[in-house]
Amino acid sequence: MAASARTAAHGLLALLLVSVGSAAADDAPAKKPGVAKSKAVKSAPAARMDAAALARLIDQQVNSRLEAEGVQASPRADDGEFLRRAYLDLVGVIPPPEKVTEFLDATNPDKRARLIDELLTNPRFGSHMAETWSNLMLPVESNNRRVQSGPFRTWLAAGFNKNTPLNKLVHDLLTASGPQNQNGAVTYFIANPTVDKITDNVTKMFLGVRLQCAQCHNHPFVEIKQDEYWGMAGFFRKVRLSQNPNKAAKTGTSVGISEVGNVGKGRKAPLPESAKNVPARFLGGEQPKMNPAEPFRPVVAKWLTSADNPYFARAMTNRVWYQLFGRGICNPVDDMHDGNPPSHPELLTALSEQLKANDFDLRYLIRAICNSQAYQRTSKPAGNNKDDKELFSHAAVRVLTPEQLYDSLTSIVGQGRVALAPKRKQAAGQRGAGGPRDAFIAFFRVDESSDPTEYQAGIPQALRLMNSPQTSSAAVIERLAGKGIEPRQVIEQLVITVLSRRPTDQEIQRFTQYVAMQDSPRAGYADVLWALLNSSEFALNH
């Protein structure tokens, strides 16, 4: 039986085992797959595991599935490969060369676990997570092109670095009010200024459901009715913007968010023609009793972030797994329903239950996943696992995000030296500061739904990197390698700095021979640096 067929069979079997009724499965009428219902019977809380125990459970589940499918697992990644991957995944930049040398030379058996803990408490962890989330939550569209994303990233970064429980962070986000210059969380509503926009993003991001397909009609593939869409949207109908964000940017004032009484104070966003006037209702659940004179968002925020919510913990767990593996246990991550079963259903359930049992501690979940064998496998295929994409037999090779690429480049050639994108005028107040980093990110940006394992950039981006004078700067060579050291040492330092590993003997021989053939060693080293920075090994997270 093919892997996809077995996955579907496992999902069907799980549904049959928990079904209630005496009718035979063959006699049951066919119907479209649906989403989980919020009135499901509450299960007893899971026994709390520490991160090490959860890492072992991850490996047990992943290895069991590999064995059942007869797929070989790749071996453990070497120290250099693991170090670089952990840095990119947790803090969004390659490791500094001195850290590479220190880590490669260390002999203590727990050095990987110590590194993970160190990165989780690095201030860059919060900023990297904030940038990852804001890219998903703040769409770039004509009606919000002047919205400043900085306050939002600052607010998120502070929450991630304080290790605010995920349920509290999201609750505070969904109930945020006030001017943007006092509460960066309101940026979420400013950038999603209409009822349908915020409903679509909230359900995708925090429930793992593509609800927008039911905005104009009943969902064509999943059992979600149009009334359910507008029932969820009802919780956001009273949200008001104090003024148009584009106008505020021109005048230098701060946009605010309010939700007061029957009608919020401020600018009412227009409703689409498909809007239906139905009572606010939880997705797949009941219609709560609410006071029309009170804000509605606290009601939906409390339901959405509850441990009893059938979506939230699973959606957050699946999204974290996706960020670390390039693929969700349920994939796509924002399309979780009965017709799209997870590759490892028991594992997804166990991870979700442990996230809840550990008070929605994001660092705990990441720590457990990163300490697992599954995460620490090499990206090099082994045996018959070359074509495996869903069993996690080897690490997926992922393309660096524009943010990771820029920050890694500047860590090598120097801050302010990477001007690899065309200059463009930017109006006051427009998203980003308009500096080299923002221009680079805009030039290299791909669609948010792009597969991270597929290279989406094109020839203009490749040529921009190849023809940049910064990637072969003699000044950079002098700073990195210094003067009066042997060619072998220079080559080793360059490879450690760019690729986070020591060069092979073959690379040493090839590069030193090339340098010896040039008019000056500095020119030869500059060419070596250029080749390393334009290599696929540098541009990929592997």
DRENNU-334789 format. One record per residue (C-alpha): x, y, z; residue in three letters; residue number from 1. Coordinates in steps of 0.001 Angstrom, whole numbers, plus 500000, padded with zeros to 6 digits. Example, Ala and Ser with C-alpha at 12.3 -4.5 7.8 and 13.67 -1.06 7.14 Angstrom:
! DRENNU-334789
     px     py     pz fimi tiba
 512300 495500 507800  ala    1
 513670 498940 507140  ser    2
***
This chain:
! DRENNU-334789
     px     py     pz fimi tiba
 500000 500000 500000  met    1
 501377 503456 499098  ala    2
 502302 505822 501923  ala    3
 499546 508309 501062  ser    4
 496948 505538 500931  ala    5
 498099 504187 504282  arg    6
 497906 507661 505790  thr    7
 494329 508052 504626  ala    8
 493511 504576 505917  ala    9
 495014 505349 509314  his   10
 492973 508553 509541  gly   11
 489777 506713 508603  leu   12
 490509 503974 511131  leu   13
 490988 506547 513883  ala   14
 487636 508117 513048  leu   15
 485912 504732 513100  leu   16
 487424 503807 516461  leu   17
 486044 506907 518170  val   18
 482672 506905 516408  ser   19
 479516 506146 518336  val   20
 476645 504150 516823  gly   21
 475730 500664 515786  ser   22
 475530 501190 512032  ala   23
 478168 499406 509969  ala   24
 480756 501635 508290  ala   25
 479709 500407 504857  asp   26
 476167 501616 505514  asp   27
 477175 505144 506564  ala   28
 476253 507843 504049  pro   29
 479175 509561 502356  ala   30
 479772 513176 503284  lys   31
 482393 515859 502868  lys   32
 485183 515975 505448  pro   33
 484664 518490 508188  gly   34
 486550 520338 510894  val   35
 486624 519363 514544  ala   36
 483602 520308 516637  lys   37
 484167 522361 519752  ser   38
 481548 520417 521732  lys   39
 483716 517299 521747  ala   40
 483882 515392 525043  val   41
 486688 516752 527175  lys   42
 489514 514302 527736  ser   43
 491539 514032 530917  ala   44
 494657 516246 530962  pro   45
 497788 514485 529723  ala   46
 500485 513582 532238  ala   47
 503148 516270 532024  arg   48
 506435 515272 530353  met   49
 509730 517100 530450  asp   50
 511336 518105 527152  ala   51
 513748 515145 527112  ala   52
 510904 512655 527526  ala   53
 508913 514342 524796  leu   54
 511947 514218 522480  ala   55
 512111 510447 523038  arg   56
 508411 510138 522288  leu   57
 508912 512071 519037  ile   58
 511587 509615 517960  asp   59
 509515 506628 518962  gln   60
 506610 507815 516830  gln   61
 508696 508870 513823  val   62
 510869 505750 513875  asn   63
 507856 503489 514254  ser   64
 506294 504931 511115  arg   65
 509581 504640 509194  leu   66
 509883 501005 510193  glu   67
 506278 500292 509230  ala   68
 506836 501838 505795  glu   69
 510217 500165 505316  gly   70
 512011 503514 504877  val   71
 515559 503942 506145  gln   72
 516457 506848 508423  ala   73
 519471 508997 507607  ser   74
 522201 509201 510266  pro   75
 522758 512040 512685  arg   76
 523984 515315 511221  ala   77
 527570 516208 512002  asp   78
 528251 519040 514432  asp   79
 528704 521708 511760  gly   80
 525471 520851 509971  glu   81
 523502 520776 513236  phe   82
 525043 524015 514530  leu   83
 524175 525964 511394  arg   84
 520636 524565 511231  arg   85
 519929 525357 514883  ala   86
 521187 528927 514515  tyr   87
 519127 529580 511379  leu   88
 515974 528002 512816  asp   89
 516112 529570 516267  leu   90
 517789 532960 515789  val   91
 517620 533479 512022  gly   92
 521318 533857 511220  val   93
 524379 531645 510712  ile   94
 526704 531188 513721  pro   95
 529736 533458 514159  pro   96
 533059 531781 513243  pro   97
 534354 531735 516826  glu   98
 531231 529845 517894  lys   99
 531741 527347 515088  val  100
 535298 526619 516200  thr  101
 534289 526371 519849  glu  102
 531397 524009 519109  phe  103
 533354 521764 516730  leu  104
 536170 521414 519271  asp  105
 533907 520778 522285  ala  106
 533751 517194 523519  thr  107
 531015 517342 526167  asn  108
 528177 514963 525223  pro  109
 525401 517450 526034  asp  110
 526755 520294 523907  lys  111
 523809 520172 521504  arg  112
 521246 520428 524283  ala  113
 523229 523280 525826  arg  114
 523336 525085 522475  leu  115
 519567 524791 522060  ile  116
 519002 526270 525519  asp  117
 521474 529060 524769  glu  118
 519729 529992 521516  leu  119
 516266 529931 523091  leu  120
 517369 532632 525532  thr  121
 519202 534707 522906  asn  122
 517412 538045 522255  pro  123
 517508 537224 518552  arg  124
 515137 534308 519222  phe  125
 512285 536698 519941  gly  126
 513027 538975 516994  ser  127
 513335 536007 514607  his  128
 510037 534504 515790  met  129
 508381 537920 515601  ala  130
 509533 538445 512022  glu  131
 508358 534954 511053  thr  132
 504909 535562 512519  trp  133
 504519 539105 511215  ser  134
 505233 537923 507662  asn  135
 502262 535577 508007  leu  136
 499958 538019 509779  met  137
 500560 541349 508050  leu  138
 499696 540966 504354  pro  139
 501271 543386 501904  val  140
 498337 544951 500051  glu  141
 497417 548308 498578  ser  142
 495093 549266 501440  asn  143
 497770 548761 504106  asn  144
 500975 549542 502229  arg  145
 501845 552377 504625  arg  146
 501268 550403 507806  val  147
 504416 550295 509905  gln  148
 505213 546744 510976  ser  149
 507975 547734 513412  gly  150
 505721 548242 516469  pro  151
 504126 544839 515871  phe  152
 507460 543018 515622  arg  153
 508705 544802 518735  thr  154
 505603 543734 520674  trp  155
 505842 540145 519492  leu  156
 509593 539926 520125  ala  157
 509119 541078 523717  ala  158
 506477 538406 524261  gly  159
 508586 535640 522764  phe  160
 511697 536667 524694  asn  161
 509745 536778 527974  lys  162
 508401 533332 527039  asn  163
 504837 534549 527438  thr  164
 502576 531466 527175  pro  165
 501263 531157 523638  leu  166
 497644 531216 524726  asn  167
 498154 534463 526670  lys  168
 500152 536047 523832  leu  169
 497406 535301 521319  val  170
 494643 536324 523752  his  171
 496344 539697 524309  asp  172
 496813 540083 520559  leu  173
 493154 539429 519715  leu  174
 491884 541834 522380  thr  175
 494394 544629 521733  ala  176
 493087 548214 521692  ser  177
 494504 551712 521720  gly  178
 496854 553678 519459  pro  179
 499637 551850 517649  gln  180
 502355 553987 519215  asn  181
 501281 552722 522656  gln  182
 500316 549133 521838  asn  183
 502076 547522 518890  gly  184
 499678 544554 518970  ala  185
 496915 546616 517342  val  186
 498981 546577 514138  thr  187
 497403 543183 513457  tyr  188
 493975 544795 513048  phe  189
 495340 547852 511258  ile  190
 496971 545632 508607  ala  191
 493822 543486 508336  asn  192
 491320 546347 508412  pro  193
 488146 544616 507229  thr  194
 486012 541969 508943  val  195
 486734 539357 506284  asp  196
 490499 540013 506257  lys  197
 490912 539591 510014  ile  198
 488606 536555 510091  thr  199
 490579 534855 507322  asp  200
 493921 535470 509024  asn  201
 492855 534554 512551  val  202
 491378 531228 511464  thr  203
 494360 530344 509250  lys  204
 497000 531385 511746  met  205
 495532 530186 515031  phe  206
 493002 527501 514085  leu  207
 494749 525976 511065  gly  208
 491592 526322 508947  val  209
 491195 527993 505541  arg  210
 487835 529496 506341  leu  211
 487906 532063 503536  gln  212
 486589 529474 501057  cys  213
 483228 529659 502875  ala  214
 482941 533450 502720  gln  215
 480712 533580 499638  cys  216
 479201 530072 499672  his  217
 479365 526801 501526  asn  218
 482894 525365 501416  his  219
 483258 523205 498271  pro  220
 485518 520563 499835  phe  221
 485044 520710 503602  val  222
 481815 520676 505571  glu  223
 481896 524356 506531  ile  224
 478828 526456 505858  lys  225
 478785 530102 504847  gln  226
 476880 530870 508047  asp  227
 479813 529456 510033  glu  228
 482190 531858 508319  tyr  229
 480077 534902 509125  trp  230
 479390 533526 512588  gly  231
 483134 533709 513322  met  232
 483358 537072 511567  ala  233
 480654 538361 513905  gly  234
 483162 538602 516745  phe  235
 485110 541263 514824  phe  236
 482243 543390 513457  arg  237
 482578 546057 516133  lys  238
 486307 546653 515668  val  239
 486995 550200 514500  arg  240
 490072 552005 513195  leu  241
 490461 555573 514370  ser  242
 491436 556674 510857  gln  243
 492657 555439 507491  asn  244
 496218 554033 507902  pro  245
 497434 555598 504657  asn  246
 496093 559001 505697  lys  247
 497638 558623 509165  ala  248
 501021 557934 507580  ala  249
 500820 561163 505581  lys  250
 499914 563244 508642  thr  251
 502333 561501 510989  gly  252
 499600 560460 513426  thr  253
 499067 557062 515042  ser  254
 496178 554780 514075  val  255
 494155 553360 516935  gly  256
 491823 550381 517448  ile  257
 488636 550423 519537  ser  258
 485631 548227 520236  glu  259
 483038 549871 522452  val  260
 479307 549306 522800  gly  261
 477007 548479 519926  asn  262
 479088 550574 517548  val  263
 482794 551086 518006  gly  264
 484138 554610 517878  lys  265
 485977 555425 514707  gly  266
 486078 554391 511065  arg  267
 483818 551461 510130  lys  268
 485329 549170 507523  ala  269
 483039 548249 504610  pro  270
 481598 544738 504444  leu  271
 481874 542642 501271  pro  272
 478748 541895 499256  glu  273
 478824 538298 500498  ser  274
 478392 539364 504140  ala  275
 475597 537660 506066  lys  276
 474082 539127 509204  asn  277
 474175 536100 511506  val  278
 474870 535920 515262  pro  279
 478473 535501 516339  ala  280
 479211 531787 516779  arg  281
 482320 529745 517560  phe  282
 483583 527695 514627  leu  283
 482050 524240 514886  gly  284
 480439 525183 518184  gly  285
 477784 527098 520012  glu  286
 476505 530642 519916  gln  287
 477723 532347 523116  pro  288
 475554 534706 525102  lys  289
 477057 538181 524861  met  290
 476090 541625 526051  asn  291
 475686 543815 522946  pro  292
 477044 546758 524929  ala  293
 480321 544939 525662  glu  294
 483261 544096 523368  pro  295
 482954 540770 521550  phe  296
 486651 540025 520993  arg  297
 487389 538935 524607  pro  298
 484737 536243 524223  val  299
 486238 534717 521084  val  300
 489798 535188 522392  ala  301
 488965 533219 525556  lys  302
 487391 530409 523522  trp  303
 490124 530321 520904  leu  304
 493030 530077 523389  thr  305
 491355 527638 525778  ser  306
 492955 524252 526397  ala  307
 489564 522750 525484  asp  308
 489578 524350 522027  asn  309
 489886 521537 519444  pro  310
 491979 523659 517064  tyr  311
 494370 526018 518811  phe  312
 496976 523733 520415  ala  313
 497073 521491 517326  arg  314
 497432 524441 514971  ala  315
 500231 526008 517038  met  316
 502056 522683 517419  thr  317
 501797 521966 513716  asn  318
 503034 525458 512835  arg  319
 506099 525137 515100  val  320
 506901 521732 513582  trp  321
 506614 523262 510105  tyr  322
 509005 526064 511018  gln  323
 511634 523545 512164  leu  324
 511152 520884 509473  phe  325
 509851 522782 506442  gly  326
 506716 520633 506479  arg  327
 503895 520252 508961  gly  328
 502773 516968 510465  ile  329
 499549 518057 508806  cys  330
 500435 519779 505558  asn  331
 499540 522459 504476  pro  332
 499595 523871 507986  val  333
 496582 526126 507478  asp  334
 494342 523444 505955  asp  335
 493771 521015 508827  met  336
 490586 518977 508431  his  337
 489405 515376 508296  asp  338
 490117 515135 504573  gly  339
 493753 516175 505090  asn  340
 494958 513768 507798  pro  341
 498314 514235 509542  pro  342
 501197 511961 508580  ser  343
 501672 511063 512269  his  344
 498293 511555 513982  pro  345
 499319 510114 517353  glu  346
 502423 512289 517412  leu  347
 500484 515473 516616  leu  348
 498008 514659 519377  thr  349
 500762 513913 521900  ala  350
 502670 517106 521106  leu  351
 499496 519190 521317  ser  352
 498542 517656 524652  glu  353
 502010 518281 526046  gln  354
 501929 521889 524867  leu  355
 498738 522306 526883  lys  356
 500049 520327 529871  ala  357
 503113 522598 529940  asn  358
 501036 525787 529961  asp  359
 501556 526587 526268  phe  360
 505302 527043 526775  asp  361
 506717 527648 523291  leu  362
 510347 527208 524354  arg  363
 509466 523847 525905  tyr  364
 507975 522605 522628  leu  365
 510890 523847 520521  ile  366
 513404 522434 522997  arg  367
 511800 518992 522797  ala  368
 511654 518964 518996  ile  369
 515219 520232 518525  cys  370
 516608 517617 520927  asn  371
 514992 514780 518980  ser  372
 516858 512498 516608  gln  373
 514296 513380 513957  ala  374
 515334 517045 513981  tyr  375
 519051 516278 514213  gln  376
 519243 513963 511203  arg  377
 521440 514922 508293  thr  378
 519833 516241 505124  ser  379
 521818 513720 503088  lys  380
 519551 510895 501871  pro  381
 520405 507331 502828  ala  382
 519243 504005 501456  gly  383
 515750 504285 500013  asn  384
 514685 507580 501630  asn  385
 515697 510002 498872  lys  386
 512114 510678 497752  asp  387
 510578 510733 501227  asp  388
 508894 514053 501998  lys  389
 506460 513243 504792  glu  390
 508066 510639 507071  leu  391
 510965 512843 508293  phe  392
 513598 510235 507449  ser  393
 516103 513002 506727  his  394
 516198 516758 507162  ala  395
 514566 518769 504407  ala  396
 516788 521219 502536  val  397
 515145 524639 502844  arg  398
 515796 527947 501128  val  399
 516981 530756 503401  leu  400
 514345 533416 503881  thr  401
 515308 536913 502673  pro  402
 515748 537907 506318  glu  403
 518050 534967 507063  gln  404
 520034 535569 503893  leu  405
 520539 539286 504543  tyr  406
 521452 538873 508201  asp  407
 523865 536052 507398  ser  408
 525509 538095 504655  leu  409
 525926 541118 506906  thr  410
 527385 538922 509639  ser  411
 530160 538128 507164  ile  412
 530742 541270 505087  val  413
 529749 543771 507753  gly  414
 526599 545630 508740  gln  415
 525632 548296 506242  gly  416
 527787 546846 503477  arg  417
 525097 544668 501886  val  418
 523267 546837 499363  ala  419
 522170 544059 497051  leu  420
 518819 545462 495964  ala  421
 517910 548443 493790  pro  422
 517258 551653 495669  lys  423
 513636 552695 495792  arg  424
 511766 555664 497153  lys  425
 509638 554982 500179  gln  426
 506971 557283 501519  ala  427
 507044 558408 505120  ala  428
 505402 555899 507378  gly  429
 505484 553106 504816  gln  430
 506189 549599 506050  arg  431
 509801 549175 507077  gly  432
 512400 551854 507486  ala  433
 513379 551964 503833  gly  434
 516986 550983 504569  gly  435
 519176 548399 502836  pro  436
 517671 545487 504774  arg  437
 514083 546380 503839  asp  438
 515033 546888 500190  ala  439
 516860 543544 500140  phe  440
 513923 541706 501728  ile  441
 511440 543267 499314  ala  442
 513632 542326 496342  phe  443
 514062 538705 497478  phe  444
 510566 538198 498926  arg  445
 508490 535250 497709  val  446
 504833 534436 498254  asp  447
 504025 533519 501875  glu  448
 502460 530226 500750  ser  449
 505598 529130 498894  ser  450
 507085 525773 499769  asp  451
 510291 526468 501766  pro  452
 511908 523420 500173  thr  453
 511580 524895 496658  glu  454
 513782 527706 495375  tyr  455
 511407 530476 494294  gln  456
 513822 533321 493541  ala  457
 514815 533876 489942  gly  458
 517686 535025 487757  ile  459
 517548 538702 488900  pro  460
 518152 537681 492516  gln  461
 520962 535281 491600  ala  462
 522649 537893 489425  leu  463
 522305 540511 492157  arg  464
 524286 538316 494552  leu  465
 526844 537258 491971  met  466
 527610 540789 490763  asn  467
 527703 542536 494120  ser  468
 531137 543959 494963  pro  469
 530469 543309 498653  gln  470
 530682 539530 498184  thr  471
 534324 539749 497112  ser  472
 535580 542690 499142  ser  473
 539301 542804 499874  ala  474
 538533 544692 503094  ala  475
 536367 541804 504226  val  476
 539187 539366 503486  ile  477
 541572 541379 505629  glu  478
 539085 541563 508480  arg  479
 538280 537866 508363  leu  480
 541708 536417 507754  ala  481
 544158 539034 508991  gly  482
 547733 539290 507754  lys  483
 550766 537058 507870  gly  484
 549021 533675 508218  ile  485
 549404 530611 506047  glu  486
 547093 530135 503017  pro  487
 545662 526975 504550  arg  488
 544637 528929 507650  gln  489
 543038 531675 505563  val  490
 541031 529144 503565  ile  491
 539949 527360 506744  glu  492
 538793 530651 508292  gln  493
 536807 531583 505188  leu  494
 535012 528225 505044  val  495
 534267 528267 508772  ile  496
 532891 531810 508507  thr  497
 530660 531216 505482  val  498
 529684 527539 505698  leu  499
 529976 526902 509458  ser  500
 532272 523912 509033  arg  501
 535922 523117 508438  arg  502
 537017 522602 504837  pro  503
 537812 519161 503506  thr  504
 541352 518308 502443  asp  505
 540221 518438 498821  gln  506
 538832 521956 499287  glu  507
 542041 523108 500967  ile  508
 544092 521779 498092  gln  509
 541860 523226 495377  arg  510
 541528 526672 496931  phe  511
 545202 527081 497832  thr  512
 546205 526074 494309  gln  513
 543816 528662 492895  tyr  514
 545104 531402 495185  val  515
 548707 530601 494192  ala  516
 547836 531149 490518  met  517
 546518 534710 491065  gln  518
 548440 537975 490843  asp  519
 548075 538490 494585  ser  520
 546905 536236 497457  pro  521
 544311 538852 498496  arg  522
 542667 538738 495053  ala  523
 542622 534946 495186  gly  524
 541057 534897 498648  tyr  525
 538423 537404 497479  ala  526
 537473 535021 494666  asp  527
 537213 532149 497143  val  528
 534932 534239 499344  leu  529
 532771 535099 496322  trp  530
 532467 531421 495393  ala  531
 531496 530426 498934  leu  532
 528865 533173 499291  leu  533
 527297 532228 495949  asn  534
 527275 528501 496659  ser  535
 524059 526574 497224  ser  536
 525489 525394 500539  glu  537
 525394 528981 501820  phe  538
 521976 529844 500358  ala  539
 520238 526810 501844  leu  540
 519343 525610 505327  asn  541
 520307 521947 505331  his  542
***
